[in-house]
Amino acid sequence: MKIRIKRLYLFMLQTFLPQFLMTFLICLFIVMMQFLWRYVDELVGKGLSIDVVAELFFYAALTMVPLALPLAILLASLMTFGNLGEHVELTAMKSSGISLLTVFKPLMIFIALVAVGAFFFQNNVLPKSQVKMWTLLFSMRQKSPTLDIPEGAVYTQIPGYNLYVKRKGKTGDMLYNVLIYDVSMGTSYPRVVAADSGRLSLTEDKQHIVLNLYKGEWYEDMRSSGNGAGNLSGDLYRRESFHDKEILIPYDDNFTRMDDDAMRQQYVGKDIAQLQQTIDSVQLRIDSVGSLLSRELQMAPVCGVQSYRAVYRDSTYAYERVPEVAMTVPIHFDSIVKAMTPADVLAMVSRAAGEARNTKQDYEFKGYTVNDDNFVLRRHQIEMQKKFTLSLACIIFFLIGAPLGAIIRKGGLGMPIVISVILFIFYYMIDNSGYKLARDGRWPVWQGIWLSSAVLLPLGIFLTQRAVNDSAVLNPDVWMNVLRRITGLHQVRKLSIKEVVINDVEPQKAAEMIQRLKESCQAFLQRYPGRQSYMDYWHGGFDKAQLQSLSQQMDEVVDYLSNSRDQMVINKAMDYPVIRQLLTYHPTGSRWLGTVLAALLPVGLAGYAVGVRHQANLKRDISHAITVCDQMTAILNGTYDREMEYDV
């Protein structure tokens, strides 16, 4: 049986896979640069060989895959469907009867396979790579820096020694005006060596530095030596002049790779089976220690009275509650205290406070072990949950990126990169916050680790549903119109000369329409000459029907003038304002509702201030429309003068 893949599926895979490979390499390079910037101080100046550094970068790249893979899927899906939308290929597919889900289908299968592969990568490959990377990094931290003594500065990288060289020879091994402070026995009594010159070299095993000094002096406080001279009375110093002296300084210049067995025992080096085994053992230890501590608390006497006692029964020890002592006469504690001397009361209180303090410190110390075990348990549980979150993150980011690219229809590396970075930063902040809450025990582990998925999954489903239904939820023009309606921002008309005009503009008819529009504008301004009062505003504001009629009349004039072949007429028609129906023009249609809103003074005063400002802007636009009507009439009559632009 021969399996054939649809040409559409092959086309989508051929379009997506190069983008995915490119973005994955770019994202991996970016996170690798972040890794390099973080640990560059521990790598530079150590004299590490290229193969060791390359090995570290290889394992670090494998460790960074869980961070780069979701971002690469988001960016690749955004670019792929943004390019298809920008080049009208998605529109062509939809016009052919192919739904957007059908277009998504081959890539969804591919992303599902990537998610499965990400799970096995997290479980099998990532622990080994993390063990190798951290072992190499810790080994590099233990590596001594390369011996590079500067001129005119104190060199402190040799443990126990401070070395000053005024000048070096051309080859670098000859030193001049050498000053050595030997503080290996302590800084209180250092040994000081000054020499005219010297030669620096390493032993063959690179375990010691050999300094051949010429023409110098040796100063030493003998009290700091270990030969017993410090027990002698008085001060004892040593001064030695030499012509040629050899000093051997311990210095390990070799790179020693640490054993990675210890790192394998950490949570980063375990797979699911090993993590589960550790979780079970640590949980069992926590439960047993908790039971032991609770039993100790139960057995502890209260006010000197034992509450539980251990009894040997049936070859085992058991704990039973001590029967309460029946008291025939109640004891009044205050009378007992009053019968005691002040010294006895003070001693009793001090003894009780001391016992309480000791008990508290004892159980706090015992609680440290339980807290450490709880921390280890949470870290292993977090690592267990993270084995699955990467796979779901790949699917979620595809559900966000693919429909978002189909909606915005912008390809390339501009808009997709901006959106991807914003979304990924949002995801990283939520994921990191959930991780810290889970690590510190403030939230259950599963809630903290799955927080980012729980937040972004509904967003992906919402965007997919909007993209399938061709919704304009992310259309910038739609959001700009909503913003203008809320804030009262002005809207500008955009007109251009039409290539084909069916009905030409008749100057006489246009002049009549403009005159009627001018009269309507004047009638509106005459009806509302000044600012409305507080109660008039809340009882109705401007007449809604009159505003709708004025807006419709102005749109008709502009639509008619847009058929003109005169560029001046087109340009002037764009000066007509857009009369919108803002809620602030007429806040209520009911008198009693307006009275209620006016009575709510904090809300009423704020609404009145905003509404009066919007009404003033509207009246200014209508006044400007009257001026445009006069100028348009002059243009149609051929009497227009540029000076009329300023006669306002």
C-alpha positions, 0 to 999 in steps of 0.5 A: 500500500503506497501512502501519498501525502497531499500536495497542500501538506507538502507545501506547508511542511516545505514552507514551515521546516526551513523557517523552523530550523532557521529560527531554532538555530537563531534562538539557540544562539541567543540563549547560548550568548546569554550563557556565555555572558553569565559565565564568561568570568569563570572561563576567561584567563584559565588557559583552557584548551579549545576542545574543553571549551567546545565540549562545554558549549556543546553540552550547554547547547543541549541544556538550552534546547528546552528554552529555545525550542518553544520560542523557535516554534512561536517565531517560525509559525508566526513567520510562516503564516504571516508570509502566507497571509501577506502574499494572499496565499491564505486567502486563496486557500480559503477561497478554494474551500480549504479551512484554516484547520486543514492548513494547520493539520500537517504542521500540528502533526509535525509539532505533535511529533516534536512534542513527543521527541521533546519529552524523550529529550527531557527524560533521556538526553537532558539529564546526561548533558546537564551532568556533563555541563555542570561537572565541566563548569565546576571543574573550570571554576577550580582551575587556576588562572593562567600565569600572566603577571602584569607590569606595574601592578600587584598580581594576587592570583597565586594562592598565598603570594602577592607578586609585583613586577615593575618591568618584564622582558620581551619574552615574558619570562624575565622579570625586573625589580621583583617584590614578593609578599609571602602571606602563606603563613598569615598576613600578620608577619609576611615574608618579603623578598626583593630582587633586582631581576628574576626568571619565571618558569613552571615545573614539568608537572605544572605543580610549582612555579620556579623563580630564579632571583638575582641580587636581592634581599630576604626579610622575615619575621621569625615569630611567624615561622613554625620552628618554635622561635615564636616562643623566644622572648623579644623580637627575632628577625631574619635578613638575608642578602643573596646573589642567586636564589631559587624559590619554589612556589606551589601552583597547580596549572593543570586542568583536572576534570571532576568526577561526575558521580556526585552530579548524577545524584542531583535532581538535574541528572535523573530521569523519571524513574530515578526521580520517582524513586528519590521522591518516594524515599525522601517522602518516606523519610519525611513521614517517618521523621514527622511521626517521630517528632509528633510522638516525642511531642505527645510524650513530652510532659506538660507542666511536669505531668506525663500525658503518655507513657510507654508500656511493654505489651505482647513483646512490643512497646506501645504508647497509652495515654496516662489517666487524668488525676481526679481532683476533689478540690480545685487548685487556684494557681494564683493563691499558690503563686501569692504564697511563694516568695518573690525570689521563688516566683522569679526562679520558677518563671525563669526556669519555665522560660528556659525550658520553653526556650530550649524546647523551641530551639531543640525542635527548630533544629530538628525542623531544619532536617525536615525543611531540607528534605522538603526542599529536596523533595520539591526540587525533584518534583519540579524536575519531574513536572518539567519533563512534561511541560516542554512538550505542552509548551511546544503545542501551546506556542504553535496554537498561539503563533500560527493563528496570530500570524494568520490574523496579523498577516505580516511576514519577515523578521520585523513584526513576528520577532517583536510579537514573539519576544513580547509573548515569550517574555510574558511566558518566561515571567509567569513560568519563572514566578510559578517555579519560584513559588513552587520551589519555596513551598508557597504553592503546590509544585504542580500549580507553580510549574503548570501556571504558565501553561494554564495561562497561555493555553486559553490564549492559544485556543482563543486565537485559533478560534478567532483565526478560523472564524476570520475575526478582526479581533487583532485588526489595528484599525478596529482597535484604533476606532474603539480607542477613538470612541473611548478617548474622543480622539479625532478621526481623519478622512482619507480620500483619493481621486477615483480612476473610474467615476460613474456620476460626475460632480455637478457644481450646482448640486454640490453647492446646494448640498453644502449650503444645506449642511452649513445651515444644519451646522449653524442650527446645531450651534445656535441650539447649544450656544454655551456650555451645558449645565451639570443637570442639563448634561446628565438629563440628556446632553446633546440631541442624539437624533440631530447629531445622527442627522448631521453626521449622515448629511456630512457623510453624504456631502463627502461621498458626493464630492469624492467623485470629483476629478479636481484634486483641490476638491478632493483635498478640501473634502478631507477637511470635513470632520467625522461626526461620531456618536460618542456616549459622552455627547448624550450620556443618558436617555432617561431623566431619572437615570441622569438624576441618579448619576448626577447625585453620585458626585464623584462619578458624576463630576468626573463624567461631566468634566470629560463629557463637557470637554468632548462636547466642546471638541464637537462644537469646534469640529462643527464650526470648522465644518462651516468654514470648510463649507464656505471654502468648498463653495468658493472652490466650486465657484472658482473664487477660492483664494489661499488667504481664505485658509487663514480667515477663520 
